[in-house]
Amino acid sequence: MRDLVVTQNITVDGVIEATEGWFGPADGDMSDQLAAVKEQREAADAFLVGRRTFEDLRGYWPSQTDDETGISAYLDAVAKYVVSSTMQDPQWKNSTVLRDLGAVSALKDQPGKDIVTTGSIDLVHQLIGAGLVDEFRLFVYPVVLGRGRRLFPDDVALPRLRLVETRAFSSGVTLTRYRTDTP
């Protein structure tokens, strides 16, 4: 069984989708943070997103030719899964449309590496509510926004979390990893 991992950029006050624009990149050298992102890419062989995030990524990353982060090459090669009830043809190689959370659960049952999702706040809320998330990898930025959509909204049943790692980067960002405890 594969792990479904939610990885998000998040503010200290829990915002992952700012209503008045996103917070900027961290200060200083980000090479250690980019190395951690690369570790996550290498531990995964599937990338799961909702339709809006998928369309945003598809509209940007395939045309990036000078990407030194490796994200463009990763997204070009990885198996991409988009959860959508309306999309017919994903129009991006290595992409498959999943119609519902049952298909996500079936994907978890297949052999392979981690399935990573990022962005896709509506989908992430559904995955949390359905108990499908095995791990949260949160890149916590030293910013307080005060408002915006949060990782754990009021109407979603909260999972029990167990801290497995905290790592500080020279940029001031921290990576905090939590496993969900299943009953």
C-alpha positions in Angstrom: 0.0 0.0 0.0 1.3 3.4 -1.0 1.3 6.5 1.2 -0.6 9.5 0.2 1.4 12.6 1.3 0.1 16.1 1.4 2.9 18.6 1.0 2.1 22.3 1.4 3.6 25.7 1.8 2.0 27.1 4.9 2.2 30.2 7.1 2.8 30.1 10.9 -0.9 30.8 11.3 -2.0 27.9 9.1 -2.8 29.7 5.9 -2.1 27.7 2.7 -4.2 29.8 0.3 -4.0 33.5 0.9 -7.0 35.6 -0.1 -4.9 38.7 -0.9 -2.0 37.2 -2.8 0.5 34.5 -1.8 3.4 35.2 0.5 6.8 35.6 -1.2 9.7 33.3 -1.1 11.8 32.9 1.9 14.9 35.1 2.4 18.4 34.0 1.7 19.9 30.8 0.4 17.2 28.2 -0.4 19.5 25.4 -1.6 18.9 23.2 1.5 15.2 23.7 1.1 15.3 22.8 -2.6 17.3 19.7 -1.7 14.5 18.6 0.7 12.0 19.1 -2.1 14.2 16.9 -4.4 14.2 14.2 -1.7 10.4 14.2 -1.7 10.3 14.0 -5.5 12.6 11.0 -5.5 10.4 9.2 -2.9 7.3 9.6 -5.0 6.2 8.1 -8.4 2.7 9.7 -8.5 1.5 13.3 -8.3 -2.1 13.9 -7.4 -4.0 17.3 -7.8 -7.4 18.7 -8.4 -8.5 20.1 -11.8 -7.8 23.8 -11.2 -4.3 23.1 -9.9 -3.6 20.7 -12.7 -4.7 23.2 -15.3 -2.5 25.9 -13.7 0.5 23.6 -13.7 -0.1 22.3 -17.2 -0.3 26.0 -18.4 3.1 26.9 -16.9 5.6 24.0 -16.3 5.8 22.3 -19.7 7.0 25.6 -21.3 9.8 26.1 -18.8 13.1 25.4 -20.5 15.6 27.1 -18.0 14.3 25.5 -14.8 17.2 24.8 -12.6 15.0 23.5 -9.7 14.2 20.2 -11.5 10.5 20.7 -11.0 9.7 21.0 -14.7 11.6 17.7 -15.5 9.9 16.0 -12.6 6.4 17.1 -13.7 7.2 16.0 -17.2 8.2 12.5 -16.2 6.0 11.7 -13.1 2.6 9.9 -13.4 0.1 12.7 -12.8 -3.4 12.1 -11.6 -6.1 14.7 -11.7 -9.3 14.3 -9.7 -12.1 15.8 -11.8 -15.7 14.9 -12.6 -15.6 17.2 -15.7 -12.2 16.8 -17.4 -12.1 14.4 -20.3 -8.6 14.7 -21.9 -5.9 16.0 -19.5 -3.7 17.1 -22.5 -0.4 16.5 -20.7 1.6 13.3 -21.1 1.6 10.8 -18.2 -1.7 12.1 -17.0 -4.8 10.2 -15.9 -8.2 11.5 -14.8 -9.6 10.0 -11.6 -13.4 10.6 -11.2 -13.7 10.4 -7.4 -12.0 9.6 -4.0 -12.7 5.9 -4.6 -10.3 5.9 -7.5 -7.7 7.7 -5.2 -8.2 4.9 -2.6 -7.7 2.3 -5.4 -4.5 4.1 -6.5 -3.2 3.9 -2.9 -3.7 0.1 -3.0 -1.4 -0.3 -6.0 2.3 -1.0 -5.5 4.6 1.9 -5.8 6.2 4.8 -4.1 4.5 7.8 -2.4 1.6 9.7 -4.0 2.2 13.4 -3.4 -0.4 16.1 -3.6 0.2 19.8 -3.2 -2.0 22.9 -3.7 -5.5 21.7 -4.6 -7.0 22.9 -1.3 -10.5 21.6 -2.1 -9.2 18.1 -2.9 -6.9 18.1 0.1 -9.9 18.9 2.4 -11.8 16.0 0.8 -8.8 13.7 1.3 -8.5 14.7 4.9 -12.2 14.2 5.5 -12.1 10.8 3.9 -9.1 9.7 6.0 -6.9 9.0 3.0 -3.9 11.1 4.0 -1.0 9.2 5.5 1.5 12.1 6.0 1.6 15.8 6.0 4.9 17.5 4.9 4.5 21.2 5.8 7.0 23.9 4.7 6.3 26.5 7.3 7.1 30.0 6.2 7.8 32.6 9.0 4.8 34.7 8.0 1.5 35.5 9.6 -1.3 36.5 7.2 -4.2 36.6 9.6 -6.7 35.4 6.9 -7.0 33.0 4.0 -7.9 29.3 3.6 -6.4 27.0 6.0 -5.1 23.4 5.8 -7.6 22.2 8.4 -11.0 24.0 8.0 -13.6 24.0 10.8 -15.9 21.5 9.1 -13.3 18.7 8.5 -12.7 15.9 11.0 -9.2 16.4 12.2 -6.7 13.4 12.0 -4.5 12.5 14.9 -1.0 13.5 14.1 2.4 12.2 15.2 5.5 14.3 14.6 8.2 12.4 12.7 10.6 15.2 11.6 11.3 18.9 12.0 14.0 20.4 9.9 15.1 24.1 9.7 16.4 25.7 6.6 18.8 28.6 6.2 16.0 30.6 4.6 14.0 30.6 7.9 11.5 28.0 6.6 11.0 24.8 8.5 9.8 21.4 7.2 7.6 19.7 9.7 6.4 16.1 8.9 3.5 14.5 10.6 2.1 10.9 10.2 -1.5 10.3 10.7 -2.4 7.7 13.3 -5.0 5.4 12.0 -7.3 3.7 14.6 
